[in-house]
Amino acid sequence: MSSSYSKNLISILEMLWNIEKDLNLVAYNETEKKIYYMIAWKISSCGSCNMSDVIKSSGFSRSTVYKTVKKFECDNLVLVKQSLGDKREFNLILAS
């Protein structure tokens, strides 16, 4: 591994660590972080995100996604709102 590659990698990892600290994600495991990032990515790219989007896109089980989103909701990272169009669906909103 070249020296400049190592320095760049370390720099990127430090930025990621700082982002996770700013978002209060440090205490979460890798699966939970991936789910949070998937929610953020879906909202950013599509304008909205619901539970089904996260389950389909993440590849995690429905149970894992629901438990993680509930944890985020309890920690005030994500707001969960019932869809007006489909009462069986829940929209996810990143708390600010």
Secondary structure, 3 states (H helix, E strand, C coil): CCHHHHHHHHHHHHHHHHHHHHCCCCCCCHHHHHHHHHHHHHHHHHCCCEHHHHHHHHCCCHHHHHHHHHHHHHCCCEEEEECCCCCCCEEEEECC
